[in-house]
Structures are given as structure tokens and as C-alpha cells.
Amino acid sequence: MDVSTMDPFNLLTKKISKSSGIILDGYRDSYLKRRIDLRMRAIEVSDYKDYSQLLDKNEDELAALIDTLTVNVTEFMRDKTPFVYFKDKLIADIIERKQSSQSKLVRFWSAGCSNGEEPYSIGICAKEALPKDWNISIYATDIDVKCLKNASEGVYCQDKIEKLDPILKDKYFERSEDNFKIKNIQNLSYRFKNYDLTNDSPVSKHFDTVFCRNVMIYFNEGQKVKMISNFHESLTKGGYLIIGKSETLPPEVRSLFETVSVRDKIYMKI
Ligand SMILES: C[S@@+](CC[C@H](N)C(=O)[O-])C[C@H]1O[C@@H](n2cnc3c(N)ncnc32)[C@H](O)[C@@H]1O
């Protein structure tokens, strides 16, 4: 499209993509507009053109905008029941399948892992449910490098872990000054990687479960279909996909999965 005929909002999103490296095409326009307007109101700018010029001069504002666009709200064992289902039912099924192939390695992916609460929740559930000598590998990805850094450090304040069962708290966290740091646990490993779900190519085909919770709410339908198809490719046959409680699978990809739990939004790759 000729840049001179583009409206100021489209020009602005193009500029944001170019400066931040984040491809915004997959996000819903209404979502982008709401979040950008929020940022503009915060610094009392009312015109997209003025805001675009400001972004040229002010790196801090670009960072603040990226923070606003990639909302990072998360918590340990978020919504609780999907994690209980994962620990009590899915892992039992995964153990059975692995035993028939004589493997003791399980792989999980936390896609859109934010500050790490989700991958560590997965790790804790898996460690609690699997035999001690099994290897658990957790791949945790996010588009936001600041979040990924926090996630890989694994340090949380008291408030963040206070809802966790005290036994699990003692077992999986150690004191680190005033905070709590995730412990190194034998046979449980985490890999953190910067990965854009709207753009990067599909990863390994061997995940036993993919968690992608509370991420696709920001994406448009086309992007959701592309992303879920990629997850389908990344899962082993019979592997599970867990999405957010308020999210739904687009009709185009429904036939790729069997519903395991309507309440917890858990699906199995057919
Ligand atoms: C609301 S948090 C959800 C965190 C966690 N999954 C949960 O349910 O608590 C959404 C996360 O998705 C990430 N995100 C947004 N767009 C993304 C993209 N295109 N690729 C990868 N991650 C993205 C954000 O940076 C943010 O950390």
C-alpha cells in the first residue's frame, strides 16, 4: 500500500513494528487501538501522528508501549483446575503412552510464558506426578525479552507465591534475600527463548503438552488459526493443548483436536 494514502493509525502501527521488531499484523485492530490509546492518554498525546514522532525521539516511550501491548498478567497455577487436571489426569496418560515406547522423557511448552509463573507451575505439577527418574524438559517462550529475563531468573516476591501450597513452596523455592528463588531440581530443566507466536516458524514436533493460555485473546482469527495449526504440528500424536479459560478454538482447527475438558479448555491432538 502507498504510504502517503495510509491513515495515521496504520502508519503508526507500521512504525511500531519497524522500531520494535514485533509483527503486529496478527493482532486484532480493536485490541491494538485500545492499547495504543491507553498509552497515549497516559502521556496526554491525542494525535497518532504526534505520538509517532514522539516514538522516534523517545526510546523509553517505545519500551512502555511494548509493555502495554504485550500485557504480561500471570500467576502461579492460574485458574487452578487446568493444572490439577494436568497433574492428576494428563500426566497419568502421558506416562502410559511413554511406557509403551520405553521413553522416560517428557516435553512441555509454555507458549507466552510471561514472567515464568506458568512454566514453573508446569514443572512443579509434572515433578509431583511423574516417577523421580523421569526427565522433564520445559520450553518457555515469549515475545517480551524483559519478561523472559525475569522468567529465567525465577525470583519472586512473597505475594507472588503466597497462594501456593506451603509444602510445594518449601520444596521448589529457596530464600533469596527478601524474595524466593526457584530451586534447581534434578531431572527438571527449563529453556527460555524469545519467540514470536505470530511470526516464527513451528518448533519441535515432540511436545507432550502445549500450554498457550491467555495469549490468543489478543490475536485476530487468521492468526489464531495459524498458531493453533503450528501447535498441532509441534505436538506428538495424542499430545495435549491447553488454552485459556475464556478462549476458544477457531472452527477451522476444531477437527484437528478432540475435546478432553470443556471446563479447562484441554484438547488432544488427533
Ligand atoms: C496475559 S500473559 C499470559 C501468561 C500466561 N500464559 C498465563 O496464562 O498466565 C500473555 C503473554 O503473551 C505474550 N505475547 C503476546 N504476544 C505474543 C506473541 N506474538 N508471541 C509470543 N508471546 C506473545 C506477552 O508478552 C505475555 O507475556
The ligand as an ORCA input file, in Angstrom:
! r2SCAN-3c Opt
* xyz 0 1
  C      -1.522    -12.427     29.699
  S       0.073    -13.117     29.508
  C      -0.278    -14.833     29.756
  C       0.798    -15.522     30.538
  C       0.496    -16.985     30.877
  N       0.380    -17.784     29.693
  C      -0.751    -17.105     31.716
  O      -1.772    -17.621     31.251
  O      -0.725    -16.652     32.863
  C       0.298    -13.011     27.742
  C       1.733    -13.223     27.313
  O       1.754    -13.402     25.898
  C       2.895    -12.761     25.389
  N       2.693    -12.469     23.967
  C       1.899    -11.522     23.403
  N       2.028    -11.541     22.070
  C       2.918    -12.542     21.787
  C       3.469    -13.052     20.582
  N       3.134    -12.544     19.396
  N       4.361    -14.068     20.659
  C       4.717    -14.582     21.864
  N       4.237    -14.150     23.038
  C       3.345    -13.134     23.000
  C       3.006    -11.500     26.231
  O       4.310    -10.948     26.175
  C       2.621    -12.020     27.602
  O       3.747    -12.402     28.346
*
